[in-house]
Amino acid sequence: LYSLLPEVKLDDKNPKLLIRLAELYTKVNSLDSAIDTLFKVLSLKTYQALCYYGLAKLYFLKKRSKHGLYYLLKSFVINDKSVEVFASSFPSIFTSKLFKALLNDSPFKIESPDNNF
């Protein structure tokens, strides 16, 4: 996607612009680029709950549920509004017994899905 606009200089210190770029990458199914972009935003120490929530959605789209759950729980811990957004966006999942069990298991003792994080 970025190669389509070579004349545009991306301000890699602008978190809102980077988040928008991640959304565009997602729309064109360039999920790895979207993930990389959200990690750039995280490195700026801003919009962390939003980025973790976005990473969760991306990893779920990639069928990497363990990573998706990890980032979803991180977003819940950082900002409890993430819980409300998730509950209203995915009510059947949020109210499922399995999801409740996962939440009750260790929502504040988040461990990385692998040691590469």
N, C-alpha and C positions, 0 to 999 in steps of 0.2 A: 504494500500500500504506500509506504513512504517513498518508494522508488517511482511511483506515479507522479509525485510532486517534487522533483529534484530542486526546483527553484525556491521551495519553501524551506526556510531555516527554522527548525523546531527549537523552541526555548525549553531545554530539558530541565529548567529550574522552576517551570510554571506547572504546579500540580494539577490545576484545573484543565489545562491544555492536555497534559499527559493522560488524565482520566478520560477525557473525550477521545483521545487517540486510542486508548485501550478499548473503548466502546466501539469505535470504528473497526478495529482489528477483529473484535468479536463478531460484528455483523458480516464480515467477509470470511469468517471461519478461520482466521489466523490466530488460533487460541494461544499458541506458544508466544507469539509477539505480544498479545494482550497481557499475558502473565508477566513477561519481561518488563513491560511498560508499568504495570502496577507495582512491581518490585522497585522500579526507579522512583515512583511516588513515595513508597514506604521509606526509601533512603533519605527523602527530604523531611522525614519526621512530621508529616501532616496527613490528614484524611486517613488515618490508620484504620479505623473501624470500617469505613467505606471500602478501602482497598482489600482488607481481609475478607469482607463480604463478597466483593467482586472475585477475588481469588477462589473463594469457596465455590461460587457458581461456575467459574471456568474449569476447575478441577472436576466438578460433578459432570460437566459437559464432556470432559475427556474420559469419563468413566473411571476416575481415580478417587473413589469415595473416601478412602482413608485421609487423603490430603484435603479433600473438600470439607469433611467434617472437622478436621484440625483447624482450618482457617475460619470456618463458620463459628466454632466455639471461641476462637480468638476475637472475632468481631463482637460476639455476645459479651465477653468479659470486658472489652474496652468501652463498649457503649450499649447499654441495655435497650436502646431504641432499635438496634439490629434485631433483637428478639421480636419486637413488635412488627417490624417490616417482614421478617421471615414468616411469622405466624399469619399475617394477613395475606402474604403472597402464596404461601403453601399450607393452607389450613389442614388439609388431610394428612400431610406429613407431620406437621407440628403436633397434631393431636394423636398421632399413632403411638401405640404402646412401645414399639421399637425405638422411636425417636425419643420418647420420654425416658426410656431406660438409658439411652446413650447420654442424655442430658444429666440425668440424676447420677450417673456413674461417676463422672469427674469433671464437671464444667469448669472448675477453677484449678484443676490440676492437669492442665493441657500438656501433653507430651507430643513432640514432633512425630509425624508418621514415619520418618526415617531420620537418620543422623546427619543428613545433608543440609539441614535448615539452621 
